[in-house]
């Protein structure tokens, strides 16, 4: 089975880490999956990565490594 390329989503401009931010990112991932692909977060700050880890969403919202 061929791997589907992920859409890269630059999140360097996200400075508010709250439930609304998580909701928007998760909804974006759901829409991408409905279209047969997924998103990968790029340029995530350490704070955002920590927030995703704390929320248990690192498997749902993967962060690109450099």
OpenMM code with the backbone's topology and positions (N, CA, C; nanometers):
from openmm import Vec3, app, unit

residues = "UNK UNK UNK UNK UNK UNK UNK UNK UNK UNK UNK UNK UNK UNK UNK UNK UNK UNK UNK UNK UNK UNK UNK UNK UNK UNK UNK UNK UNK UNK UNK UNK UNK UNK UNK UNK UNK UNK UNK UNK UNK UNK UNK UNK UNK UNK UNK UNK UNK UNK UNK UNK UNK UNK UNK UNK UNK UNK UNK UNK UNK UNK UNK UNK UNK UNK".split()
positions = [
    Vec3(0.0839, -0.1175, 0.0000),
    Vec3(0.0000, 0.0000, 0.0000),
    Vec3(0.0889, 0.1245, 0.0000),
    Vec3(0.0607, 0.2168, -0.0895),
    Vec3(0.1402, 0.3391, -0.0991),
    Vec3(0.1060, 0.4337, 0.0156),
    Vec3(0.2099, 0.4957, 0.0689),
    Vec3(0.1884, 0.5941, 0.1751),
    Vec3(0.1368, 0.7239, 0.1136),
    Vec3(0.0394, 0.7813, 0.1764),
    Vec3(-0.0171, 0.9079, 0.1297),
    Vec3(0.0682, 1.0204, 0.1861),
    Vec3(0.1124, 1.1131, 0.1001),
    Vec3(0.1931, 1.2236, 0.1523),
    Vec3(0.1113, 1.3116, 0.2476),
    Vec3(0.1768, 1.3590, 0.3486),
    Vec3(0.1110, 1.4472, 0.4449),
    Vec3(0.1178, 1.5915, 0.3973),
    Vec3(0.0154, 1.6651, 0.4308),
    Vec3(0.0159, 1.8098, 0.4066),
    Vec3(0.0932, 1.8745, 0.5201),
    Vec3(0.1810, 1.9644, 0.4848),
    Vec3(0.2609, 2.0316, 0.5880),
    Vec3(0.1906, 2.1601, 0.6284),
    Vec3(0.1713, 2.1780, 0.7567),
    Vec3(0.1003, 2.2934, 0.8112),
    Vec3(0.1957, 2.3720, 0.9011),
    Vec3(0.2349, 2.4902, 0.8558),
    Vec3(0.3273, 2.5744, 0.9318),
    Vec3(0.2526, 2.6387, 1.0478),
    Vec3(0.2924, 2.6046, 1.1689),
    Vec3(0.2255, 2.6568, 1.2885),
    Vec3(0.3143, 2.7538, 1.3662),
    Vec3(0.4126, 2.8114, 1.2980),
    Vec3(0.5056, 2.9025, 1.3662),
    Vec3(0.4363, 3.0282, 1.4178),
    Vec3(0.3240, 3.0637, 1.3594),
    Vec3(0.2526, 3.1842, 1.4021),
    Vec3(0.1549, 3.1630, 1.5162),
    Vec3(0.1390, 3.0393, 1.5605),
    Vec3(0.0449, 3.0136, 1.6701),
    Vec3(0.1099, 3.0529, 1.8009),
    Vec3(0.0476, 3.1469, 1.8693),
    Vec3(0.1032, 3.1908, 1.9977),
    Vec3(0.0065, 3.1683, 2.1128),
    Vec3(-0.1189, 3.1344, 2.0830),
    Vec3(-0.2172, 3.1057, 2.1881),
    Vec3(-0.2369, 2.9553, 2.1972),
    Vec3(-0.2082, 2.8990, 2.3117),
    Vec3(-0.2232, 2.7552, 2.3316),
    Vec3(-0.3400, 2.7327, 2.4262),
    Vec3(-0.4570, 2.7166, 2.3685),
    Vec3(-0.5791, 2.7013, 2.4458),
    Vec3(-0.6671, 2.5958, 2.3800),
    Vec3(-0.7786, 2.5606, 2.4409),
    Vec3(-0.8663, 2.4580, 2.3820),
    Vec3(-0.9148, 2.4930, 2.2415),
    Vec3(-0.9345, 2.6192, 2.2124),
    Vec3(-0.9802, 2.6597, 2.0792),
    Vec3(-0.8742, 2.6319, 1.9731),
    Vec3(-0.7486, 2.6516, 2.0085),
    Vec3(-0.6391, 2.6223, 1.9157),
    Vec3(-0.6333, 2.4734, 1.8865),
    Vec3(-0.6412, 2.3930, 1.9926),
    Vec3(-0.6407, 2.2480, 1.9740),
    Vec3(-0.7595, 2.2035, 1.8904),
    Vec3(-0.8764, 2.2597, 1.9165),
    Vec3(-0.9966, 2.2256, 1.8412),
    Vec3(-0.9769, 2.2542, 1.6924),
    Vec3(-0.9215, 2.3687, 1.6608),
    Vec3(-0.9002, 2.4056, 1.5203),
    Vec3(-0.8025, 2.3101, 1.4522),
    Vec3(-0.6941, 2.2750, 1.5195),
    Vec3(-0.5955, 2.1842, 1.4607),
    Vec3(-0.6515, 2.0434, 1.4422),
    Vec3(-0.7263, 1.9960, 1.5405),
    Vec3(-0.7865, 1.8626, 1.5300),
    Vec3(-0.8908, 1.8602, 1.4186),
    Vec3(-0.9703, 1.9651, 1.4064),
    Vec3(-1.0692, 1.9716, 1.2982),
    Vec3(-1.0007, 1.9743, 1.1611),
    Vec3(-0.8894, 2.0459, 1.1513),
    Vec3(-0.8138, 2.0486, 1.0267),
    Vec3(-0.7650, 1.9077, 0.9916),
    Vec3(-0.7183, 1.8349, 1.0919),
    Vec3(-0.6735, 1.6975, 1.0691),
    Vec3(-0.7907, 1.6092, 1.0244),
    Vec3(-0.9070, 1.6248, 1.0854),
    Vec3(-1.0240, 1.5464, 1.0462),
    Vec3(-1.0645, 1.5728, 0.9017),
    Vec3(-1.0624, 1.6985, 0.8613),
    Vec3(-1.0968, 1.7325, 0.7224),
    Vec3(-0.9943, 1.6718, 0.6271),
    Vec3(-0.8666, 1.6816, 0.6619),
    Vec3(-0.7623, 1.6242, 0.5764),
    Vec3(-0.7829, 1.4738, 0.5613),
    Vec3(-0.8162, 1.4065, 0.6690),
    Vec3(-0.8370, 1.2613, 0.6624),
    Vec3(-0.9590, 1.2253, 0.5784),
    Vec3(-1.0615, 1.3094, 0.5815),
    Vec3(-1.1786, 1.2855, 0.4966),
    Vec3(-1.1423, 1.2906, 0.3487),
    Vec3(-1.0385, 1.3662, 0.3172),
    Vec3(-0.9925, 1.3770, 0.1786),
    Vec3(-0.8784, 1.2798, 0.1482),
    Vec3(-0.8531, 1.1872, 0.2392),
    Vec3(-0.7564, 1.0822, 0.2139),
    Vec3(-0.6119, 1.1158, 0.2417),
    Vec3(-0.5872, 1.2188, 0.3204),
    Vec3(-0.4506, 1.2554, 0.3549),
    Vec3(-0.4462, 1.2915, 0.5033),
    Vec3(-0.3405, 1.3530, 0.5480),
    Vec3(-0.3304, 1.4002, 0.6861),
    Vec3(-0.2374, 1.5202, 0.6895),
    Vec3(-0.2358, 1.5879, 0.8030),
    Vec3(-0.1464, 1.7025, 0.8160),
    Vec3(-0.0325, 1.6688, 0.9106),
    Vec3(0.0761, 1.7398, 0.8925),
    Vec3(0.1926, 1.7304, 0.9785),
    Vec3(0.2306, 1.8740, 1.0145),
    Vec3(0.2418, 1.9010, 1.1422),
    Vec3(0.2732, 2.0365, 1.1879),
    Vec3(0.4220, 2.0643, 1.1714),
    Vec3(0.4532, 2.1795, 1.1149),
    Vec3(0.5931, 2.2189, 1.0982),
    Vec3(0.6197, 2.3476, 1.1752),
    Vec3(0.7436, 2.3680, 1.2105),
    Vec3(0.7881, 2.4884, 1.2817),
    Vec3(0.7117, 2.5098, 1.4119),
    Vec3(0.6785, 2.4005, 1.4787),
    Vec3(0.6073, 2.4102, 1.6071),
    Vec3(0.7054, 2.4517, 1.7164),
    Vec3(0.6620, 2.5435, 1.7993),
    Vec3(0.7454, 2.5860, 1.9111),
    Vec3(0.7486, 2.4749, 2.0160),
    Vec3(0.8478, 2.4803, 2.1018),
    Vec3(0.8587, 2.3813, 2.2093),
    Vec3(0.7354, 2.3869, 2.2992),
    Vec3(0.6816, 2.5060, 2.3194),
    Vec3(0.5608, 2.5203, 2.4020),
    Vec3(0.4414, 2.4508, 2.3380),
    Vec3(0.4273, 2.4621, 2.2063),
    Vec3(0.3161, 2.3959, 2.1385),
    Vec3(0.3331, 2.2443, 2.1454),
    Vec3(0.4532, 2.1953, 2.1243),
    Vec3(0.4785, 2.0517, 2.1337),
    Vec3(0.4467, 2.0023, 2.2747),
    Vec3(0.4884, 2.0773, 2.3759),
    Vec3(0.4573, 2.0407, 2.5144),
    Vec3(0.3071, 2.0393, 2.5385),
    Vec3(0.2363, 2.1365, 2.4832),
    Vec3(0.0913, 2.1451, 2.4987),
    Vec3(0.0226, 2.0258, 2.4331),
    Vec3(0.0679, 1.9877, 2.3132),
    Vec3(0.0112, 1.8713, 2.2445),
    Vec3(0.0393, 1.7439, 2.3226),
    Vec3(0.1583, 1.7341, 2.3791),
    Vec3(0.1941, 1.6174, 2.4593),
    Vec3(0.1070, 1.6089, 2.5838),
    Vec3(0.0908, 1.7204, 2.6516),
    Vec3(0.0076, 1.7252, 2.7724),
    Vec3(-0.1367, 1.6873, 2.7419),
    Vec3(-0.1855, 1.7284, 2.6244),
    Vec3(-0.3232, 1.6985, 2.5849),
    Vec3(-0.3369, 1.5569, 2.5280),
    Vec3(-0.2246, 1.4871, 2.5080),
    Vec3(-0.2280, 1.3522, 2.4542),
    Vec3(-0.2604, 1.3474, 2.3063),
    Vec3(-0.2210, 1.4505, 2.2316),
    Vec3(-0.2561, 1.4596, 2.0899),
    Vec3(-0.1377, 1.4440, 1.9948),
    Vec3(-0.0254, 1.3970, 2.0428),
    Vec3(0.0905, 1.3859, 1.9547),
    Vec3(0.0732, 1.2787, 1.8466),
    Vec3(-0.0104, 1.1783, 1.8721),
    Vec3(-0.0368, 1.0780, 1.7677),
    Vec3(-0.1359, 1.1308, 1.6653),
    Vec3(-0.2265, 1.2163, 1.7085),
    Vec3(-0.3287, 1.2730, 1.6197),
    Vec3(-0.2714, 1.3873, 1.5385),
    Vec3(-0.1866, 1.4678, 1.6001),
    Vec3(-0.1258, 1.5841, 1.5356),
    Vec3(0.0254, 1.5707, 1.5378),
    Vec3(0.0810, 1.4946, 1.4421),
    Vec3(0.2260, 1.4737, 1.4425),
    Vec3(0.3016, 1.6022, 1.4071),
    Vec3(0.4144, 1.6180, 1.4723),
    Vec3(0.4996, 1.7346, 1.4486),
    Vec3(0.6211, 1.6890, 1.3687),
    Vec3(0.6510, 1.7611, 1.2618),
    Vec3(0.7664, 1.7282, 1.1770),
    Vec3(0.8943, 1.7530, 1.2548),
    Vec3(0.9875, 1.6623, 1.2389),
    Vec3(1.1198, 1.6820, 1.2982),
    Vec3(1.2098, 1.7414, 1.1923),
    Vec3(1.3056, 1.8189, 1.2349),
    Vec3(1.3927, 1.8882, 1.1403),
    Vec3(1.5009, 1.8015, 1.0894),
] * unit.nanometer
topology = app.Topology()
chain = topology.addChain("A")
for resn in residues:
    res = topology.addResidue(resn, chain)
    for name in ("N", "CA", "C"):
        topology.addAtom(name, app.Element.getBySymbol(name[0]), res)
